[in-house]
Amino acid sequence: MNKELEHQFVTNLEKHQNIAHKICRIYTNDQDSHNDLFQEITIQLWKAYPKFRGEAKFSTWMYRVALNTAITLYRKKKKSLKTQDFDTVHFKIKSEEYDPAAEQHLKLMYDAIKQLNDIDKALVFLYLEDKNYAEISYTLGITEVNARVKMNRVKSKLKKIINP
């Protein structure tokens, strides 16, 4: 890779690294696994960058590579993933006042999301990131119609998990 391409990659990665960190949070339960997955995503992005044609935004392309990497590794290492008690994870709530009910709802939602399959987790993640269905379909490699149908099914699954 030439110096200019290398510089573009590093600049884009630094600008959008939060995407990879968010994906790592969804597919891992402890800091070591998070770091390992982040490193693997970075390596896969680096390997794939020369083929990035710029047909989509870098961030959209990064979502696709990062999610595919996470899903692939998660499936390979599913049995050996370390887990962390969910109670030790802390969330920042934007309001100034602490709202235990809101935090409990957030915990229930994350618990429910963790019960979904890999593709459904990715779909929910992209939906919560306010991606439109065109971006979701491109990132996941499915049609827009399929993304909408899957999202409706996932919403139903989550409702059943949260309110059995």
mmCIF file of the C-alpha atoms, coordinates in Angstrom:
data_MODEL
# 
_entry.id   MODEL 
# 
loop_
_atom_site.group_PDB 
_atom_site.id 
_atom_site.type_symbol 
_atom_site.label_atom_id 
_atom_site.label_alt_id 
_atom_site.label_comp_id 
_atom_site.label_asym_id 
_atom_site.label_entity_id 
_atom_site.label_seq_id 
_atom_site.pdbx_PDB_ins_code 
_atom_site.Cartn_x 
_atom_site.Cartn_y 
_atom_site.Cartn_z 
_atom_site.occupancy 
_atom_site.B_iso_or_equiv 
_atom_site.pdbx_formal_charge 
_atom_site.auth_seq_id 
_atom_site.auth_comp_id 
_atom_site.auth_asym_id 
_atom_site.auth_atom_id 
_atom_site.pdbx_PDB_model_num 
ATOM 1   C CA . MET A 1 1   ? 0.000   0.000   0.000  1.00 0.00 ? 1   MET A CA 1 
ATOM 2   C CA . ASN A 1 2   ? 1.389   3.424   -0.892 1.00 0.00 ? 2   ASN A CA 1 
ATOM 3   C CA . LYS A 1 3   ? 1.919   6.167   1.708  1.00 0.00 ? 3   LYS A CA 1 
ATOM 4   C CA . GLU A 1 4   ? -1.068  8.254   0.636  1.00 0.00 ? 4   GLU A CA 1 
ATOM 5   C CA . LEU A 1 5   ? -3.438  5.271   0.792  1.00 0.00 ? 5   LEU A CA 1 
ATOM 6   C CA . GLU A 1 6   ? -1.973  4.333   4.164  1.00 0.00 ? 6   GLU A CA 1 
ATOM 7   C CA . HIS A 1 7   ? -2.504  7.885   5.461  1.00 0.00 ? 7   HIS A CA 1 
ATOM 8   C CA . GLN A 1 8   ? -6.137  7.876   4.221  1.00 0.00 ? 8   GLN A CA 1 
ATOM 9   C CA . PHE A 1 9   ? -6.759  4.565   5.972  1.00 0.00 ? 9   PHE A CA 1 
ATOM 10  C CA . VAL A 1 10  ? -5.314  5.723   9.298  1.00 0.00 ? 10  VAL A CA 1 
ATOM 11  C CA . THR A 1 11  ? -7.245  9.008   9.131  1.00 0.00 ? 11  THR A CA 1 
ATOM 12  C CA . ASN A 1 12  ? -10.531 7.238   8.363  1.00 0.00 ? 12  ASN A CA 1 
ATOM 13  C CA . LEU A 1 13  ? -9.935  4.608   11.035 1.00 0.00 ? 13  LEU A CA 1 
ATOM 14  C CA . GLU A 1 14  ? -9.201  7.223   13.684 1.00 0.00 ? 14  GLU A CA 1 
ATOM 15  C CA . LYS A 1 15  ? -12.280 9.205   12.679 1.00 0.00 ? 15  LYS A CA 1 
ATOM 16  C CA . HIS A 1 16  ? -14.619 6.185   12.755 1.00 0.00 ? 16  HIS A CA 1 
ATOM 17  C CA . GLN A 1 17  ? -13.064 3.861   15.336 1.00 0.00 ? 17  GLN A CA 1 
ATOM 18  C CA . ASN A 1 18  ? -16.118 4.293   17.573 1.00 0.00 ? 18  ASN A CA 1 
ATOM 19  C CA . ILE A 1 19  ? -18.015 2.082   15.096 1.00 0.00 ? 19  ILE A CA 1 
ATOM 20  C CA . ALA A 1 20  ? -15.668 -0.814  15.785 1.00 0.00 ? 20  ALA A CA 1 
ATOM 21  C CA . HIS A 1 21  ? -15.820 -0.221  19.542 1.00 0.00 ? 21  HIS A CA 1 
ATOM 22  C CA . LYS A 1 22  ? -19.627 -0.283  19.524 1.00 0.00 ? 22  LYS A CA 1 
ATOM 23  C CA . ILE A 1 23  ? -19.624 -3.556  17.609 1.00 0.00 ? 23  ILE A CA 1 
ATOM 24  C CA . CYS A 1 24  ? -17.065 -4.980  20.032 1.00 0.00 ? 24  CYS A CA 1 
ATOM 25  C CA . ARG A 1 25  ? -19.358 -4.078  22.950 1.00 0.00 ? 25  ARG A CA 1 
ATOM 26  C CA . ILE A 1 26  ? -22.226 -6.008  21.394 1.00 0.00 ? 26  ILE A CA 1 
ATOM 27  C CA . TYR A 1 27  ? -20.241 -9.156  20.571 1.00 0.00 ? 27  TYR A CA 1 
ATOM 28  C CA . THR A 1 28  ? -17.969 -9.373  23.638 1.00 0.00 ? 28  THR A CA 1 
ATOM 29  C CA . ASN A 1 29  ? -18.441 -9.391  27.395 1.00 0.00 ? 29  ASN A CA 1 
ATOM 30  C CA . ASP A 1 30  ? -15.055 -8.415  28.771 1.00 0.00 ? 30  ASP A CA 1 
ATOM 31  C CA . GLN A 1 31  ? -12.234 -5.995  28.002 1.00 0.00 ? 31  GLN A CA 1 
ATOM 32  C CA . ASP A 1 32  ? -9.728  -8.598  26.772 1.00 0.00 ? 32  ASP A CA 1 
ATOM 33  C CA . SER A 1 33  ? -12.202 -10.007 24.250 1.00 0.00 ? 33  SER A CA 1 
ATOM 34  C CA . HIS A 1 34  ? -13.147 -6.457  23.258 1.00 0.00 ? 34  HIS A CA 1 
ATOM 35  C CA . ASN A 1 35  ? -9.497  -5.596  22.601 1.00 0.00 ? 35  ASN A CA 1 
ATOM 36  C CA . ASP A 1 36  ? -8.927  -8.808  20.632 1.00 0.00 ? 36  ASP A CA 1 
ATOM 37  C CA . LEU A 1 37  ? -11.983 -8.231  18.465 1.00 0.00 ? 37  LEU A CA 1 
ATOM 38  C CA . PHE A 1 38  ? -11.058 -4.572  17.888 1.00 0.00 ? 38  PHE A CA 1 
ATOM 39  C CA . GLN A 1 39  ? -7.594  -5.658  16.780 1.00 0.00 ? 39  GLN A CA 1 
ATOM 40  C CA . GLU A 1 40  ? -9.026  -8.288  14.429 1.00 0.00 ? 40  GLU A CA 1 
ATOM 41  C CA . ILE A 1 41  ? -11.480 -5.778  12.939 1.00 0.00 ? 41  ILE A CA 1 
ATOM 42  C CA . THR A 1 42  ? -8.607  -3.330  12.366 1.00 0.00 ? 42  THR A CA 1 
ATOM 43  C CA . ILE A 1 43  ? -6.552  -6.033  10.640 1.00 0.00 ? 43  ILE A CA 1 
ATOM 44  C CA . GLN A 1 44  ? -9.469  -7.020  8.394  1.00 0.00 ? 44  GLN A CA 1 
ATOM 45  C CA . LEU A 1 45  ? -10.138 -3.368  7.536  1.00 0.00 ? 45  LEU A CA 1 
ATOM 46  C CA . TRP A 1 46  ? -6.448  -2.911  6.677  1.00 0.00 ? 46  TRP A CA 1 
ATOM 47  C CA . LYS A 1 47  ? -6.442  -5.994  4.449  1.00 0.00 ? 47  LYS A CA 1 
ATOM 48  C CA . ALA A 1 48  ? -9.641  -4.966  2.687  1.00 0.00 ? 48  ALA A CA 1 
ATOM 49  C CA . TYR A 1 49  ? -8.865  -1.246  2.320  1.00 0.00 ? 49  TYR A CA 1 
ATOM 50  C CA . PRO A 1 50  ? -7.092  -1.500  -1.055 1.00 0.00 ? 50  PRO A CA 1 
ATOM 51  C CA . LYS A 1 51  ? -10.359 -2.931  -2.435 1.00 0.00 ? 51  LYS A CA 1 
ATOM 52  C CA . PHE A 1 52  ? -12.484 -0.089  -0.971 1.00 0.00 ? 52  PHE A CA 1 
ATOM 53  C CA . ARG A 1 53  ? -13.886 1.615   -4.068 1.00 0.00 ? 53  ARG A CA 1 
ATOM 54  C CA . GLY A 1 54  ? -15.643 4.503   -2.345 1.00 0.00 ? 54  GLY A CA 1 
ATOM 55  C CA . GLU A 1 55  ? -19.058 3.500   -3.717 1.00 0.00 ? 55  GLU A CA 1 
ATOM 56  C CA . ALA A 1 56  ? -20.371 3.868   -0.169 1.00 0.00 ? 56  ALA A CA 1 
ATOM 57  C CA . LYS A 1 57  ? -19.207 6.090   2.651  1.00 0.00 ? 57  LYS A CA 1 
ATOM 58  C CA . PHE A 1 58  ? -16.178 4.781   4.530  1.00 0.00 ? 58  PHE A CA 1 
ATOM 59  C CA . SER A 1 59  ? -18.267 4.450   7.696  1.00 0.00 ? 59  SER A CA 1 
ATOM 60  C CA . THR A 1 60  ? -20.874 2.288   5.919  1.00 0.00 ? 60  THR A CA 1 
ATOM 61  C CA . TRP A 1 61  ? -18.152 0.080   4.440  1.00 0.00 ? 61  TRP A CA 1 
ATOM 62  C CA . MET A 1 62  ? -16.511 -0.113  7.874  1.00 0.00 ? 62  MET A CA 1 
ATOM 63  C CA . TYR A 1 63  ? -19.789 -1.276  9.466  1.00 0.00 ? 63  TYR A CA 1 
ATOM 64  C CA . ARG A 1 64  ? -19.977 -4.074  6.923  1.00 0.00 ? 64  ARG A CA 1 
ATOM 65  C CA . VAL A 1 65  ? -16.394 -5.295  7.386  1.00 0.00 ? 65  VAL A CA 1 
ATOM 66  C CA . ALA A 1 66  ? -16.522 -4.931  11.177 1.00 0.00 ? 66  ALA A CA 1 
ATOM 67  C CA . LEU A 1 67  ? -19.844 -6.750  11.569 1.00 0.00 ? 67  LEU A CA 1 
ATOM 68  C CA . ASN A 1 68  ? -18.756 -9.563  9.253  1.00 0.00 ? 68  ASN A CA 1 
ATOM 69  C CA . THR A 1 69  ? -15.514 -9.921  11.214 1.00 0.00 ? 69  THR A CA 1 
ATOM 70  C CA . ALA A 1 70  ? -17.334 -9.925  14.556 1.00 0.00 ? 70  ALA A CA 1 
ATOM 71  C CA . ILE A 1 71  ? -19.915 -12.459 13.405 1.00 0.00 ? 71  ILE A CA 1 
ATOM 72  C CA . THR A 1 72  ? -17.277 -14.751 11.921 1.00 0.00 ? 72  THR A CA 1 
ATOM 73  C CA . LEU A 1 73  ? -15.093 -14.650 15.043 1.00 0.00 ? 73  LEU A CA 1 
ATOM 74  C CA . TYR A 1 74  ? -18.068 -14.933 17.369 1.00 0.00 ? 74  TYR A CA 1 
ATOM 75  C CA . ARG A 1 75  ? -19.206 -18.099 15.618 1.00 0.00 ? 75  ARG A CA 1 
ATOM 76  C CA . LYS A 1 76  ? -15.696 -19.587 15.722 1.00 0.00 ? 76  LYS A CA 1 
ATOM 77  C CA . LYS A 1 77  ? -15.073 -18.751 19.370 1.00 0.00 ? 77  LYS A CA 1 
ATOM 78  C CA . LYS A 1 78  ? -18.604 -18.915 20.735 1.00 0.00 ? 78  LYS A CA 1 
ATOM 79  C CA . LYS A 1 79  ? -17.756 -21.721 23.127 1.00 0.00 ? 79  LYS A CA 1 
ATOM 80  C CA . SER A 1 80  ? -14.590 -20.073 24.431 1.00 0.00 ? 80  SER A CA 1 
ATOM 81  C CA . LEU A 1 81  ? -15.804 -16.506 24.933 1.00 0.00 ? 81  LEU A CA 1 
ATOM 82  C CA . LYS A 1 82  ? -15.227 -15.150 28.411 1.00 0.00 ? 82  LYS A CA 1 
ATOM 83  C CA . THR A 1 83  ? -18.255 -13.657 30.069 1.00 0.00 ? 83  THR A CA 1 
ATOM 84  C CA . GLN A 1 84  ? -18.724 -10.840 32.492 1.00 0.00 ? 84  GLN A CA 1 
ATOM 85  C CA . ASP A 1 85  ? -21.605 -10.369 34.850 1.00 0.00 ? 85  ASP A CA 1 
ATOM 86  C CA . PHE A 1 86  ? -23.912 -7.825  33.224 1.00 0.00 ? 86  PHE A CA 1 
ATOM 87  C CA . ASP A 1 87  ? -24.322 -5.958  36.515 1.00 0.00 ? 87  ASP A CA 1 
ATOM 88  C CA . THR A 1 88  ? -20.712 -4.762  36.293 1.00 0.00 ? 88  THR A CA 1 
ATOM 89  C CA . VAL A 1 89  ? -21.327 -2.866  33.056 1.00 0.00 ? 89  VAL A CA 1 
ATOM 90  C CA . HIS A 1 90  ? -22.115 0.821   33.577 1.00 0.00 ? 90  HIS A CA 1 
ATOM 91  C CA . PHE A 1 91  ? -24.142 2.934   31.207 1.00 0.00 ? 91  PHE A CA 1 
ATOM 92  C CA . LYS A 1 92  ? -24.123 6.686   30.871 1.00 0.00 ? 92  LYS A CA 1 
ATOM 93  C CA . ILE A 1 93  ? -27.592 8.131   30.921 1.00 0.00 ? 93  ILE A CA 1 
ATOM 94  C CA . LYS A 1 94  ? -27.784 11.561  29.332 1.00 0.00 ? 94  LYS A CA 1 
ATOM 95  C CA . SER A 1 95  ? -30.050 13.182  31.903 1.00 0.00 ? 95  SER A CA 1 
ATOM 96  C CA . GLU A 1 96  ? -28.478 14.838  34.895 1.00 0.00 ? 96  GLU A CA 1 
ATOM 97  C CA . GLU A 1 97  ? -30.638 12.881  37.317 1.00 0.00 ? 97  GLU A CA 1 
ATOM 98  C CA . TYR A 1 98  ? -30.121 9.167   37.873 1.00 0.00 ? 98  TYR A CA 1 
ATOM 99  C CA . ASP A 1 99  ? -33.186 7.248   36.792 1.00 0.00 ? 99  ASP A CA 1 
ATOM 100 C CA . PRO A 1 100 ? -33.125 3.666   38.095 1.00 0.00 ? 100 PRO A CA 1 
ATOM 101 C CA . ALA A 1 101 ? -36.196 2.728   36.034 1.00 0.00 ? 101 ALA A CA 1 
ATOM 102 C CA . ALA A 1 102 ? -34.523 3.890   32.815 1.00 0.00 ? 102 ALA A CA 1 
ATOM 103 C CA . GLU A 1 103 ? -31.348 1.995   33.691 1.00 0.00 ? 103 GLU A CA 1 
ATOM 104 C CA . GLN A 1 104 ? -33.389 -1.142  34.431 1.00 0.00 ? 104 GLN A CA 1 
ATOM 105 C CA . HIS A 1 105 ? -35.145 -0.839  31.054 1.00 0.00 ? 105 HIS A CA 1 
ATOM 106 C CA . LEU A 1 106 ? -31.787 -0.394  29.336 1.00 0.00 ? 106 LEU A CA 1 
ATOM 107 C CA . LYS A 1 107 ? -30.421 -3.488  31.100 1.00 0.00 ? 107 LYS A CA 1 
ATOM 108 C CA . LEU A 1 108 ? -33.476 -5.518  30.061 1.00 0.00 ? 108 LEU A CA 1 
ATOM 109 C CA . MET A 1 109 ? -33.053 -4.389  26.462 1.00 0.00 ? 109 MET A CA 1 
ATOM 110 C CA . TYR A 1 110 ? -29.348 -5.309  26.358 1.00 0.00 ? 110 TYR A CA 1 
ATOM 111 C CA . ASP A 1 111 ? -30.110 -8.673  27.992 1.00 0.00 ? 111 ASP A CA 1 
ATOM 112 C CA . ALA A 1 112 ? -32.735 -9.308  25.318 1.00 0.00 ? 112 ALA A CA 1 
ATOM 113 C CA . ILE A 1 113 ? -30.411 -8.240  22.483 1.00 0.00 ? 113 ILE A CA 1 
ATOM 114 C CA . LYS A 1 114 ? -27.715 -10.629 23.727 1.00 0.00 ? 114 LYS A CA 1 
ATOM 115 C CA . GLN A 1 115 ? -30.206 -13.499 23.274 1.00 0.00 ? 115 GLN A CA 1 
ATOM 116 C CA . LEU A 1 116 ? -30.620 -12.784 19.551 1.00 0.00 ? 116 LEU A CA 1 
ATOM 117 C CA . ASN A 1 117 ? -28.661 -14.554 16.829 1.00 0.00 ? 117 ASN A CA 1 
ATOM 118 C CA . ASP A 1 118 ? -25.653 -12.845 15.234 1.00 0.00 ? 118 ASP A CA 1 
ATOM 119 C CA . ILE A 1 119 ? -27.451 -11.342 12.251 1.00 0.00 ? 119 ILE A CA 1 
ATOM 120 C CA . ASP A 1 120 ? -30.346 -10.068 14.352 1.00 0.00 ? 120 ASP A CA 1 
ATOM 121 C CA . LYS A 1 121 ? -27.878 -8.425  16.764 1.00 0.00 ? 121 LYS A CA 1 
ATOM 122 C CA . ALA A 1 122 ? -26.216 -6.678  13.830 1.00 0.00 ? 122 ALA A CA 1 
ATOM 123 C CA . LEU A 1 123 ? -29.591 -5.556  12.503 1.00 0.00 ? 123 LEU A CA 1 
ATOM 124 C CA . VAL A 1 124 ? -30.620 -4.110  15.878 1.00 0.00 ? 124 VAL A CA 1 
ATOM 125 C CA . PHE A 1 125 ? -27.236 -2.433  16.264 1.00 0.00 ? 125 PHE A CA 1 
ATOM 126 C CA . LEU A 1 126 ? -27.532 -0.680  12.906 1.00 0.00 ? 126 LEU A CA 1 
ATOM 127 C CA . TYR A 1 127 ? -31.155 0.276   13.625 1.00 0.00 ? 127 TYR A CA 1 
ATOM 128 C CA . LEU A 1 128 ? -30.161 1.782   16.984 1.00 0.00 ? 128 LEU A CA 1 
ATOM 129 C CA . GLU A 1 129 ? -27.385 3.673   15.193 1.00 0.00 ? 129 GLU A CA 1 
ATOM 130 C CA . ASP A 1 130 ? -30.172 5.394   13.173 1.00 0.00 ? 130 ASP A CA 1 
ATOM 131 C CA . LYS A 1 131 ? -29.094 3.806   9.901  1.00 0.00 ? 131 LYS A CA 1 
ATOM 132 C CA . ASN A 1 132 ? -31.757 3.835   7.220  1.00 0.00 ? 132 ASN A CA 1 
ATOM 133 C CA . TYR A 1 133 ? -32.868 0.596   5.597  1.00 0.00 ? 133 TYR A CA 1 
ATOM 134 C CA . ALA A 1 134 ? -30.764 1.267   2.491  1.00 0.00 ? 134 ALA A CA 1 
ATOM 135 C CA . GLU A 1 135 ? -27.616 1.455   4.646  1.00 0.00 ? 135 GLU A CA 1 
ATOM 136 C CA . ILE A 1 136 ? -28.674 -1.543  6.716  1.00 0.00 ? 136 ILE A CA 1 
ATOM 137 C CA . SER A 1 137 ? -29.339 -3.636  3.613  1.00 0.00 ? 137 SER A CA 1 
ATOM 138 C CA . TYR A 1 138 ? -25.989 -2.676  2.073  1.00 0.00 ? 138 TYR A CA 1 
ATOM 139 C CA . THR A 1 139 ? -24.087 -3.370  5.296  1.00 0.00 ? 139 THR A CA 1 
ATOM 140 C CA . LEU A 1 140 ? -25.692 -6.761  5.858  1.00 0.00 ? 140 LEU A CA 1 
ATOM 141 C CA . GLY A 1 141 ? -25.776 -7.730  2.184  1.00 0.00 ? 141 GLY A CA 1 
ATOM 142 C CA . ILE A 1 142 ? -29.558 -8.182  2.034  1.00 0.00 ? 142 ILE A CA 1 
ATOM 143 C CA . THR A 1 143 ? -32.356 -6.360  0.221  1.00 0.00 ? 143 THR A CA 1 
ATOM 144 C CA . GLU A 1 144 ? -34.115 -3.392  1.781  1.00 0.00 ? 144 GLU A CA 1 
ATOM 145 C CA . VAL A 1 145 ? -37.371 -5.331  1.868  1.00 0.00 ? 145 VAL A CA 1 
ATOM 146 C CA . ASN A 1 146 ? -35.629 -8.206  3.653  1.00 0.00 ? 146 ASN A CA 1 
ATOM 147 C CA . ALA A 1 147 ? -34.092 -5.755  6.158  1.00 0.00 ? 147 ALA A CA 1 
ATOM 148 C CA . ARG A 1 148 ? -37.536 -4.313  6.944  1.00 0.00 ? 148 ARG A CA 1 
ATOM 149 C CA . VAL A 1 149 ? -39.113 -7.744  7.321  1.00 0.00 ? 149 VAL A CA 1 
ATOM 150 C CA . LYS A 1 150 ? -36.268 -8.975  9.527  1.00 0.00 ? 150 LYS A CA 1 
ATOM 151 C CA . MET A 1 151 ? -36.471 -5.833  11.677 1.00 0.00 ? 151 MET A CA 1 
ATOM 152 C CA . ASN A 1 152 ? -40.194 -6.342  12.261 1.00 0.00 ? 152 ASN A CA 1 
ATOM 153 C CA . ARG A 1 153 ? -39.542 -9.953  13.248 1.00 0.00 ? 153 ARG A CA 1 
ATOM 154 C CA . VAL A 1 154 ? -36.700 -8.917  15.564 1.00 0.00 ? 154 VAL A CA 1 
ATOM 155 C CA . LYS A 1 155 ? -38.928 -6.331  17.249 1.00 0.00 ? 155 LYS A CA 1 
ATOM 156 C CA . SER A 1 156 ? -41.482 -9.079  17.887 1.00 0.00 ? 156 SER A CA 1 
ATOM 157 C CA . LYS A 1 157 ? -38.765 -11.380 19.272 1.00 0.00 ? 157 LYS A CA 1 
ATOM 158 C CA . LEU A 1 158 ? -37.527 -8.658  21.609 1.00 0.00 ? 158 LEU A CA 1 
ATOM 159 C CA . LYS A 1 159 ? -41.062 -7.950  22.845 1.00 0.00 ? 159 LYS A CA 1 
ATOM 160 C CA . LYS A 1 160 ? -41.535 -11.658 23.596 1.00 0.00 ? 160 LYS A CA 1 
ATOM 161 C CA . ILE A 1 161 ? -38.184 -11.870 25.399 1.00 0.00 ? 161 ILE A CA 1 
ATOM 162 C CA . ILE A 1 162 ? -38.854 -8.773  27.501 1.00 0.00 ? 162 ILE A CA 1 
ATOM 163 C CA . ASN A 1 163 ? -42.553 -9.501  28.166 1.00 0.00 ? 163 ASN A CA 1 
ATOM 164 C CA . PRO A 1 164 ? -42.988 -13.293 27.960 1.00 0.00 ? 164 PRO A CA 1 
# 
